């Protein structure tokens, strides 16, 4: 790389390119990027025996014209460089960086070189030294070298080692299969991909991360892993890159940049000697420098240097010593706080992934003074000990990881962990109850987003209350109230596991709590296609809701039973449950509850004729429309259309389902709609529209990790593919029928008829032995393989 400030100066530019070419040659080869008219003037000034071969042009973000890329050609130089790509940004989830990247360019180049040589590089260094930021810069620099992009996984909030594989898979956008081990799913997903995987903050789970990384690099030939940790993973094939402190020039540049952000009038060149002294005393540790620079908002650098001299520990540059230096800096910052600020900082350390002012007040304030907590947080934000950030429309606060760790140590020293964790669990227990009540009575549009952002805090509260047995009754309540959140987020397995543990713990649960756990389980099982388990749990929930005298819960559980019975054509039992559920709902005078019960119970009246079913659906839709609840209206129309589809009224079904499309307020609603519309158009024979909706349904179901709809969508695409590629169709239908069988899902009209017709068509085109072989091959496909084949069929 040759940096030129004014490319109109041809002589200077030529000499810069000459120097760059000599460096490239000394390093055994490389590529040079040139831009601007002056580039042509520079090409004649090259080392003897070296010529430049033009590879093409490379568009770069922020430049109007593409860079021209040349490769030096000469004796002894490498010629096997990766081809150019970057016409569009590869897939990635790299977080946007909002501050400048200072120094570390040599480190970045060295790590990139290591990644070219091996499959696993671990960046090792002290907390706060800049491992994460450097890893993100490396990932951004290598985006165009990886066909499937670069992906960042923050492991800092993972306390349960069993969640590591699923967390990585989720960050990659992969999906869980119904019964497979999470690690098997992850390896299956990565097996055919070419990407860079960044595993950040691995130190607290180092042995477990090491075991998973060993499997990835051993079985996924085109996946490169870049880990950050305070210690090596210590496995075969690992290259360790130990990150040192910033060099003096970079440290001063970082201080000046962050100091100007805190105080725009600050000029580092006017205080160079003092700033150099501060950076030297801070041992070049990036986070320590940033924290110190932020003090320029309220104190002079002379005063800052004086305080640093009193507070910092002397020592060498080994990892332990740098940790002591970091602690000394935070010690100093902590000592400058008032007693109330220290209390707030210590208590805030129990939050995971941040907190709101309301939850902060509940945990940090003894007297519940929200304004007082706001003043404390504002002060801590100014002192760079707390980060304030907008999350949607909500203001949230969080502690940087090293400061959170330090503050938690102080909480432990003060013997305040139990009481603070008790307050945290109580706050999120109350929040979970509010979340459930809002869902029950009609959630606002922001309901799911407000719930999802606190998922890590719910897990922390559950771990303390239930897993660690500090307050298992509270833990059971949190489990009962959060089932609807996990349900809407598609985290079915995790929520089912929590519910089963509560029920199997032998706790003396009050009826209202157990009823809510059972009813939540029935919804979770319903979405997994486990119809028997769904009905069993709903039946128990009904008895418990009766005992608790909870008429709203009873109405919902009865409607669930009615729906399950109707699907089994047990119409007498379905109608009896429906009549009681509707009576309870109408007695409540809650129009949304009435509409919801009508939606779920409508099919129970099929024994009285189709018009009775339509009347119930029609009333449900009308009530939801009157309430202005578009998403609920779309859901009711979806159920109505699905029923019309099952009885063979395909055009009526299409009308209801298409009517719902513009009202669907979420990808979840759209996912169900597109799946049913596909079935509808297949039955009508409109293959073009069926194909479009089938692909959309599969993409949405895959993103939501909804197994049943994923399997159905793949089956539909198999049905659509059989005319042009019967072998591909056989593999897809083999996969779908095996997965649906394993889930206990039975096809109903018209899908069962369409599937039978497909088998007949395939038998007419393929030999029986070949068809059996292809069906068997499909049955053992991984989810990712099946999705890929379905989308390309």
N, C-alpha and C positions, 0 to 999 in steps of 0.2 A: 504494500500500500504506500503510495507517494502522495503526501498531502501538499497541495498547492493553493495558496490564498488568492492568486490572481492568474488565471490560466491564459490571459492575454500576453503574459511575459513568456514568449516562446523559449528563450534561452534557459530561463529558470525551470520551466516545465520540462524541457528536454533533459536537463541535468537531473531533475527529480525522477524522471522515468528511467534514466540511465542507472541511478542509484537503486531504484526498485528492481530493475532487471538483474543487477548484480546480486542483490539480496536473494532474489528468487533462485538464481543459478546456484548461489552458495548453499541454499537450502534444498538443492536437488530437484528443483522444478516448481511450477506453480502456474498461476494465471494472473494476468494484469488487466485491470479495467481502465479504459481511457474514455474521456468524454471531452467535447468541445473542439473547436477548430484547431487549437494549438496542438492537439494530439498528433496530427499528421507531421508536424515539425519535429516531434520528438523521436520518431521511429528510426531516424538515421543514427541516433546516438546510442548504440548498443555495444556490449562487450564483443570482442572479436570471436567469430565463429558461432555467434548466436543470431538467429532470426526469429521473427515473431509470426506465428500462424494465427490468422483471425478465425475465431470460433463462431462468432455471431454477435448478436446484440442482446442485452439483458435489461428489461425495464426495472427500474428501482423506484421505490416509493419516495416522493418528495422531489424527484428530478423530472423536468419536462421532457428531456430527450433520453433515450435509452443509452446505457453505457455500451461501448464497444469492447469486446473481450478478446484478448490475445493470449496465446500460449507460447512461451519461449521454446524454441526447438534447437537442439544442439546435442553434441555427443555427451552421453552420460546423464541426460535429464529425463525425468519421468515423462511418459506420454499417455498414461492410463487414467486420466482424470475423468470424473463423472461428467456426463453431458449436461449442457445448460438446460435449465427449466425455470420457470417462474413467471409464465404468462399470467398466472393467477395464483393467489395465495393458497397453499395446500391446507387441508383441514387441520385445525388446532384448537386448543382451549387456553392458549397462553394469556394470562391476565395483562391488561394494558398497564404500562409503566408510566407514572405521572411525574417522576423526577428524573434528573439527568443521570446518566451512567458515567461515573468518574473513575479514571484509571482502569486497571485490570485488563487492558487490551492485550498485553502479553499473556496474562493468565488465560484469557479467552482463546487465543491462538493455540496455546499449548494443550488446552483441554480438547479443542477441536481436532488437533493432530492425534491425541490419544484415542479419541472416538473413532478416527479413521482406521486405527490399528487393532482395536479390540471391542468387545461387546458390552463391557461394563466398566465405567469409570466412577469412582466415588470421590467427591470433593470433600475433604476433611479439614476441619478448622474449628476454632473456638466459636461460642455463641456470639452473634453480633458482628462477626468479621466480614460478612457479605456473601456467604455461600449461596443463599437462595437467589439473590439478585444476579450473581454471576451465572448461575445455572439457567436462569430465564434468558439472559443475553445470549448464552450459547445456543439455547433452543431456538430463539428467534433467528440467529445467524444461520442455523442449519435447516430451517424450514424448507428451503428449496432443494435440499439434498435428499429429502425423504419423501418417497411417493405418497405415503399416508400421513405425512405431517409430523408435528411434535406435540406431545401431550404432557400436561403438568398435573401431578397428583400431590396434594398437600396432606401428609399423614399426621400432622401435628395434633389434630383433634381426635384421632383414633385411640381409644383406650383399650379396646378389646381386639386382640390379635386376630380373632376369627373374622373380623370385618375387613382386613387388609385387602384380600383378593377382590371382594365385592366392591370396595371403595375404588380400587384401581379400575375395575371393569366399568363402573358407573361413570367415572371421569372420562373414560374412552368412548362412552356412548354405547357400550356393549350391553348385552342382555343376559339375565339369568335363565337357565333352563329349569324345568319343574323340580327335578330330583338330583341333578348333578352337583358335585362338589364345586364351590365357588372357584377354587384354583383351576379345576378342570375347565370350567367355562372360560376363565381368563386365558388359559393357554390355547384353547380352541379358537378364541377370538384373535389372538396375536399370531397364530401359526402362519397365516398366509399374508401377513401385513409387513410393510416396510416402514418403520417409524422410530422416532426417538421418544423414549419414555423417561420423564423426569420424576423421580421419587424423592420428594422433599421432606426434610425433618424426619429422618429414619432412626435417630439415635435411641428413642425410648422403646423401640420395638426391633432393635437391631438384629437379633437372632432370627426372628420371624421374617423380617424383610429379607435377610440374607437367604433364607430357605426358598422364598418365593423367587428372588432374583436368580438363584441358581437354576431353578426350573425354567424360567423365561429364557435365559441366555443359552441353556442347554437344549431347548426344544423349539425355539423360535429363531430361525436362522437369520432373519432380516430385521430383528428388533435390537436396538441399541439402548442400553439403560444408563442414565446419568443420575446418580444418587447424591444426596447431600446428607452429611451426618457429622456428629462430633467424634466419631470413631469409625474405622474401616469396617466394612461388612465381613472381611476376613474369609473370603471364599476363593476358590480356584478361578482364575481368569480375570480377577479384579485388578484394575490399575488404580492406584491411589494417588490423587493429586492433593498435596497438602497446601492449603491456601494460607499465605503469609499475610502480615499486616500491610497496609497501604504504604507505598514508598512516600518519602517526605513531600515531594511535589504534589502527588495526587491527594495526599491527606490535606494539604493546605487548600488545594482547589475544592475539595469536598466541603471543608469548613466554610470557605468563602461563599460557595453556592448556597448552602443551607442557611448560613447567617443572613445572606441577602433576602432569603425567603421570609425570615423572621423579622428582619429590619432592613427595608429597602435602601436605607441611607448608608448601610455599612459598606466599607471598601477595604478588602483584605490587604491591598497593597500599602495602605496607610498604617497598618498594624502588623506588618509582615513578621517582624522578629518575635512579637508576642504570640501570634498565631502559630508560628513554627514551634515555639516552646510548648504551647498547649498540645499540639498534635504529637510532638515527641513524647510528652508525658502520658498521653493517652495511648501510646504504643501503636498508633496508626490503626486502631480498631474502628471500623466504619460507624457502627451504631453509637459507640461512645462519642465520636466526633460529632455526629448529628445531634445527639442529646446536648452536648456542650454548646454547639453553635446556636441551638434554639434559645439559649439563655441570653443571647445578645439582644433579644427583645427587651429585657428588663435590667441588664447590667452591662458594665463596660468589660472589654476583654481583659483589661488590667485586673479588675476585681475577679473576673472568672479565673484568670491564671493564679491569682492568690489563693482562691478557694481550692483549686485543683491541687496546688502544692501541699495543702494541708490534708487532703483526702486520699490521694492516689497511693497505692502500694508500689514499692520498688520491686523490680524483679526481672527475670530473663524473658525470653520470647517463646518458651515452650507453651503447650496448650494449657496446662494447669495455671501457669502464671497469667496468661491472657484472661482466663476466666476470673482470676482474682482481681485483675485490673477492671474488668467489666463490673464486677460486683462492687468494687470500691467506688466506681463512678455512680452507680445507682444508689449505693449507700449514701453518698454525698447528696444526691438529689433528694433522696428520701428524708435525710436529716434536715433539709431546708423546708420541708413541708410542715404545716401546722398539724396539731394532733388530729383534727377532724379530717384533713386531707390524707394523712397516713391511714386512718381507719378506713376511709373510703377506698383507697388504693388496695389495701390488704383484702378487703371484702370483695372487691371487684374481680379479684383473681380467680374466683370460683366459676365465673361465666365462661362458656365455650362459644367461640365465634361471635362474641359481642353481646350487647344488651341495650334495651331501651331505657329511657329515663324512668318509666314506670317500674320496670323490673329492677333497675338500679336502686330506686328508692326503697323498694321492698326488702332488698338485701343489705344495702349500705347504710340506711338511715334507721336508727333505733326508734325515733319518734315519728317516722313516716312523713318528714318534711320534704316535699318534692322540690320546693324552691331552694331549700338549703342544699340538697343533693345536686341540683342544677348548677349552683354557684361553685360547688366543690369540683364537679366535672369540668366546668369551664376553666377553672384554675389549673387543673391537671392537664387539660388539653393544651393550654398555653405553655406549660412546662414540659411538653412533649412526652409525658408519661402515659397519657391516654390519647388515642386517636379518635377523632370524630369524623363520621362519614355518613352520607345519605344513602339509605337503602330503600329505593322507591321513593315514597313520600315520607318515610320515617327517618328520624335522626337516630343513629345508633352510635355506640361507643365500644371501643375494644382496647385491650392492652396488647402491645407487641409481645411476642412470645417470650423473649428474655426477661422483660419486665414483669410479665405475668408469673413466670417461674419464681423470680425474686420475691414478688409480693406474696405468693403462696407460701414461700419459706418463712416470710415474716408472719404470716397468719398462723403457721404451725408453731413458731416460736412463742407467739402470744397465746397459744392454747385456745384459739378461736375457730378452729376448723369445724368442729362438730356443730356449733351454734350457727355459724355462717352457712354451712351446707344445709342445715335444717331450715333456715330462712329461705335459701335458694329453692329447695324442694317444695316448700310451702307456697312460694310465689308461683312456681311453674305448675304446681298442682291446681292452684286457683285459676291460673291462665288456661290450663287444659279444660277445666270445667266450663269456663266461659266460652272456649272454642266449641265444645260440644253443644252447649246451650244455643249458641248462635247458629250452628249447623242445624239443630233440631227445629228452630223457629224461623229460619230463613237467612242464610249467610249472605253478607255483602260481597260485592265483586272481589274485594281485596282479602277475603277471608283466608283463602288457601295460601296466598303469598305471605300474609302475616303469620300464619301457622308454620309454614315451611322454614322460614328464616330462624325459627327457634328450635328446630329439630335437634340440634346438638345439645341445647340446654335441656330439652326433655330427656335426652339420653343420659346426661349427667345426673339429673334428678332421679331417674329410674335406677341408675347404677348405685347411687348413694342410698336411696330409700329401700329398694327391693333387693338388688344383688348383694349389697353389703349388710342387709338386714337391719338398717337403722330405723326404718319406719315402714314395715311391709304393708300395713294397711293403707298408708298414703300412696305407696308404690302401686298397689292394686287399683286405687282410684285413678291414678295417672294413666295406667294401662287402659282402664275402662274408657276414659275420656279421650284418649289419643287414637283409638282405633280408626275414627273417621279421618284423621289426618293421614295416617299411614295408608289407609284405603285410597284416598284421593291422590296420593303421591305414588301409588303403585308399589309400595313397600309391603307387599302382602305377607311374605315369608317372615319378615322380622316381627310384624305385628302379631301374626298367628303364634309365633314362638313365645312372645311376651304373654299372650293370653293363656296359652297352655301351661306355662310355668306358674302363673297366678292360680289357675284352677287346680294344678297338681301339688301346690304347696301346702294344702291342708289348712289354709287360713280360715278363721271364722268370719267369712265375709257377710256383710249385711245384704239382704235380698236386692236392694237397689243397685249395689255395686256389681254383684255377680250377674244380675240381669243384664246390665249394660255390657259387661264382658262377653256374656253369651250372645247377645244380639250383635255386638261388634264382630264376633267370630262368625256368625251366620252370614253377615255381609261379606266378610273377607273370603269365606269359603265359596260363596256364590260367585264372586269374581274370579275365583280359581277354577270354577266349573265343578267343584266338589259338591254336587247337589244333595247327596245323602247327608253329609256332615252339616251342610247348610240347614236342612230341615231339622236334624237332630238338635242342633244348638238353638234354633228358633223355638222349638217345642219346650225346651227347658226354660228359655227366656220368658215365655208366656206365663208359665207357672210362677216364676219369680216376680214378674211384674204384677201379677195378681196379688201375691203376698205383700208386695211393697205398696199396693194401691196406687200404682203409677199408670194412669189411664192413657197418657200419651205414648209411653213406651209400649204398653200393652197393645195399643192400636197398631203401632209399627210392626211389632213382632207377629201379631195375628195376620197382618197383610203379607208378611214374608211367608208365613205358613200357607196362606191362601194361594199365593203365587206358585209355591213349590207343588202343592197338591194339583193345581190346574195344569201344570206342566206334565204331571203324571196321569192326566185325564180322570182324576178322582174328584169329579165336579161337585158331588154332594158335600164332601168334607171341605172342599175349597169354598163353596158358597156359604156354608155355616160360619167359617172363619171370617169370610169377607163381610157378612152381614153384621157380625159383632164388631169388627174393626171399624166399619163405616158408622155404626151407631156411636161408638166412642169418639170418633173423629168429629162427627157432626155435633155431638154434645159439647165439644171443646170450643166450638164457634171459631176455630182457627182455620181460615180458608186454605192456607197452604198445606196444613196437615190433611184436611179433607181431600184436596187435590192429589196429594201424594199417595194417600191410601186408595183413592179411586184408580189412580194409574196402576198400582200394583195389584189391585183386586179385580180389575175389569174382566180378565179372562176367566175368573171363577164363574161367571154367569153364562159361559158358553153352552151349558146344558139347557138354558132357557131360550137359546137362539142367538144368531149373530147380532141382531139389532140391539139386544140387551148389552152385549159387550161394547158395541159402538157407542151406545148411550153413555156408558160409564167413562169411556175414553174421551168422548166429546165434552162431558161435564168437567173432567179433569183439565183438559186443554183450555176450556173457557175460563176456569178459575185462575189458572196460571197466567193467562193473558191479561185478565183483569188486574192481577197483582203486579203486572209488568215484569214478570220473571221469565225472561227469554230463554235462559238456559234450562229451566224446569219445563217450560213449554216445549222446547225441542226434545227433551227427554221423554215427555209424555207422547209426543207425536212419533217418536222413535219406537216406543213400546207398541203403540197403535199400529204403525206400519209393519212392525215385525209380526204382529198377530195376523194381520191381513195376508201377509206373505205365507204364513203357516197354513192358512185355510185355503190357499190357492187363488186369492183375489190379488193377483200380481199388479195390475194397473192401479187399483185402489191403494195398494201398499206403496207403490212408487210415488203417488201423489202425496201421501202423508209424509213420506220420508224426505222428498224433495222440498216440501213445505218447511221442514225442520232445519234444513241446511243453513239458511241465512240467520237463524235464531241461535245456533249453537255458539255459545260464548266461550268455549274452551276446546282444546284439542281432544280432551277426554270425550266430550259429547260428540264431536265430529268423528272420532274414532269408531264409536258404536254405529253412528249413522251411515258412514261410508261402507262399513262391513255389511249392514243389512241391505243397503242400496245395491251393492254388488250382487248379492243373492237374488234380489228382485229383478234386475236387468238380465241376469243369466237365465232366470225362469222365463222372462218375456222373449228372450232371444236377441236382445240388443247387446251384442258382444263388444262393440266399440266402447259404449259407455260403461259397461261392466268392467272392462279392462282398466279404464282410467280410475274408477272408484276402487278397484281391488288394489291397485298399486298405492293409492293414497291411504287406504285402510291399513295396508301392511306397514308402511312407513310409520304411521301414527301408533299402531299397536306395538311395533318394535321399540319405538322411543319410550312408550309408556310401560314397557315390559309386561304387556297383557298377553299371557300365554294363549288363552283360548282364541282370542281374536287374531292373534298371529297365525295360529294353526289353520283357522278357517280361511284367512286371506290367502295363505299359501295353497290351500285346497282349491280355492276359486281360480287362482292363476294357473294351477295345473289343469283345471277344466278348460280354461281358455286356450291353453297351449297345445292341446292334443291333436288338433288338425294339422298344424305345421311341424310339430316335433313331439310325436307320441312317446318317445323315450324319455324326454325331459318331463313330460306330463306324468308318466308312470313313477318317476323318482319323487316328484313333488307330492303326488297323492299317497305314495307309500309313506313318506315322512308324515304327512298330515293325519292319515288315519291311525298311525301308530301313536302319535302324540295325543290325539283325541281319545284314543282307547285308554291310554295310560292315565289320562285325567278323568276318566269316567264320563266323558261327554258323548251323548248320543245325538246323531244328526236327526233333525226333524224336517218336515216339508218346507220348502222344496229341495233342500240340500241333500236329503237322503235319496230322492229320485234322481237329482243331477249326478250324484256320485255313482249310483247304479248305472245310469246311462253312460258315464265316462268309462266305467269298467267294461261295459259291453263294447264300446267303441275301440278300446285298447285291445281287447281280445280279438277283434276283427282285423287289427293292423299288425299285431305282434304275435309271435309264437308263445304258447303258454309258458314254456320254460324261460324264455327271455323276459316275459312280463313278470313272472315270479322273481326272477333275478333283479330286475329293476325296482320292483316294489321293495324287495329286501334291502337293496342299496339305499333307497330313500329312507327306509325306517331307521337307519343308523347314522343319517346325516346329523351334523351338529345344527343348532339353531342358526348360527351365522351362515353356514354353508347353504342351508335351505333358503334363507332369506335372499342371499346373493343369487342363487339359481332361479328363484321365483321372479325376482326383479329383472333378470336378464332373459327370462323365457319368452 
